[in-house]
Amino acid sequence: MIKHFPYAKLGKANHGWLRSSHHFSFAHYYNPTRMGFGTLRVINDDWVAPGTGFPKHPHQNMEIISFIRSGSITHSDSEGNKGITNSGEVQVMSAGTGIMHSEYNRSKEPLTFYQIWIEPNKINVSPRWESKLFPSNESDSGLPLLVSGYEEDIKQALYIHQNARIYGGKLAADAKISVPIEHQGYVLVSQGEITLFDGTNFVEIHEGDGAEVSKVKELVIKTDVSAEVIVIDAPVS
């Protein structure tokens, strides 16, 4: 089953320096019917003005993933981690027992990124942070595995404390691929448009949209034009 959530109907916030579209309830946006999707708790589609960002603030017991779409983000935290994550890169942070961090756009160009929060399957772990560059070329054969909580994926993907997987990247025009869904999926289209097929229904998903995918073991994605797609496969609870 596929449930489509158009970009125009997402929760909106405009703070001037920050413009955000919320796929689920977050901060001042509250929708009792959109409190998350299983262990997937937050997806924010953020635009951050040059020279601005998020001052130091705390997190605890959450797996936080940032998919950088354009620009760069400068990270600093109370564990001594510092780094710049650029377009095409992904960063993960396990908040665990508690961490303070800041995220800034130190460049002269706008920053756009997806901020994704997944509830962990282990609490009070030692906080950690890392980032990784993934292939940016268009593919017609599949999406790279970006993030995983499974030991067998540790050499190719960034690790999180949850039995989840996140696939993402650019698909060429006229591509047709399949993505395995172990639990339930959430699909994001950051560029272009795609068609999803769950074995029964075809659903068109446009730039900025989201879609919940449930009761599906293999999700088929088709493109007419090139597109950038993220698929999050996370447990129900």
N, C-alpha and C positions, 0 to 999 in steps of 0.2 A: 504494500500500500504506500502511495506517495501523497503527501500533503504539502501543498505549495504555499509559500509565504512571500508575496511580492515585496520588493524593496519599499514601495510607497506606503505599505501598511506596517512596516517595522516601527518600533519605538524610536523617537527622535529627540536629540539633545543638541543645542547650539550654544556654546559658551564663548563664541568668538574665535578664540585660539584653537578650540576643539569642537569638531562637529562629529557626532556619533550616531549610528543607527544600531539599535539594540534588537537582536533576535529574541532575547528573553528579558524578563524583568531585571532592571539594573538601576541602581542609584535612584534618581527621581522618576524614572519610568517604571510604573507598576501595572502589570496585567496579570490578574490571578489565574488566567488560563495559559499563561506563558511563563512558567516558573523554572523552566529547564526542560530537558529531554533526557530522562534517566539520569545518569551520572554527569552528563553534559550540562553544565550550569550557566555558562556565560558565553555568548559570542557578540562581540562589539566590532562593528565596522567603523574604524576611526580615521579621521583626517586631522592632522596636527600641523599648525602653522609653523614656519621657520622660526627658530630661536625660542620656542616655547616647549612645554612638556609637563610631565607629572612630577611634582616635588616628592621628596622622600615620604613614603607611607608604608604601613605594615600589611603583611599577609600571613596567614597561618593555615596549614593543612589544606592546601589547594595546589593542583598542577596547572601552571599557567603557561600557555603556548602563544607565541607571537609569530605570525606569518607576515613578513614584510613585503608589501606589494610595490611600493615605490618610496624612494628616499632612503633614510637611514635612522636608526634609533640608537641612542647612547645610554647604556645601562651602567648603574653603579649600585652596590648593595652593602649591607652591614657585614657580610661574610668576606668582604674584600674583593669580590668579583667586579671587574670592569671590562667593558667591551663595546664595540660598535657593530651592530648588525645591519647589513645593507639589503637592498632589494634583491630578492631571490634567496635570501637566507631565512632560517627559522631559528628562534631561540626558545628554550624551555627553562622554567624555574620551578623547582619543588620547594614550596614555602615551608612545609614540615612544621618543626617546632616553633617557627616564627622567624620572619626576615623583614628587614626594612630595605626598600629599594626606590630608586628614582629612574625615570625614563624621559629623555629629552630628545628633541629634534634640534641638534646643534648645527644643521646645515642651512643653506639658503633656499632650499626647495621644500615644498610640503611633504610631509610623511603620511603615507596611507598604510594601514595594516589591520589585520584581523587579530583581535585579542580573544583567546579561547581559554575558558576555565573548565577543568574536569576534576570532579571529586576523586580523591585518592582511595586506593584500597588498603593503604597503610598510613596510619596517622603518626604524627610526632617523629618523622624521619629527619635526618640531618638536612638542612637546607642546601640546595645546590643550584647551579646555573651553568648553561652551556649553549653554544650556538653552532650552526653548521650550514655550509653552502650546498645547495642541491642543484641538479641539472636545470638549466633555464631554456634549453632548446625545446621546440615543439615536437610532440610525439604522436604517433598514430597507433601505438601498441600498448600503452598503459600509463598509469600515473605512478611516479616514484613514491615509495614509502618514506614518510618524513619523520614520524613519531610513533613509538611503540612501547608498550609495557611488557613485551614478551622477550625472554632471554635470547631466543633464537634470532631475533631481529637486531640485536644490540650493535652489530658491526656496521649496519647500514642505516640505522635510524637513531634519532635522539630518544633517550630513555625517559619514561615517566612511570610513576607508581600507580598504574591502573592497567587492567587488561583491555587496553584500547589500542587502536591504530588510526593514524591520520595519513591519508594519501593526498598528494597535491602536485600540481604543475600545469604546464601548458599543453593543450591538445591541438593538433593540426586540424585544418578544415577537412571535412569528409572522413573523420575518424570514427571508429566504432570499437569501444573497449568494454570490458567487464571488470567490476570491482567486487571482491568477496565481502560479504557483510556477515560477521559472526554474531553480532548482537543486534543493534539497530543503527541506522546511519543518518547523518545530517549532511546535506550537500550545499556548498556555497559556490556561486559563480562570480568571480571577481572581474572577469573580462569576457565579453562575447555572450554567447547563448548556447544552450545545449538542450537535448531531448533526453529525458530519463525513461527507461522502460523496466518495469518490475515483473515482467512475465505476463502481465495482463493489460496494463494501461501505459500509454505514452503521455508524458507531461513535459511541456516546454518550460524551461527555466531561463530567465533572462539575467543580464548583468545586475548584480547587487541583490538578487533574490536568494532565498533559502528554501530548503525542502526537507521534510522529515521522511525517512524511509523505514518502514517497519514490516515485519513478517516477510522479509526478502533475504535470500541467501546469496544471490548474485544480482548485482545492479548493472544494467547496461546503460552506457552513456554514448550518445551519438552527437556529432557536430556537423553543421553545415559550414560554419565559419570557425576560425581559430578561437580558442577560449582558454581561460585559466580557471581551474576547478579544484576545489578541496572537498574531500570526503572524510568525514569523521565517523568512525565506527567505535561506539562506546557502550558499555553495559547499561542495562535498564536500571540496576541498582546494585 
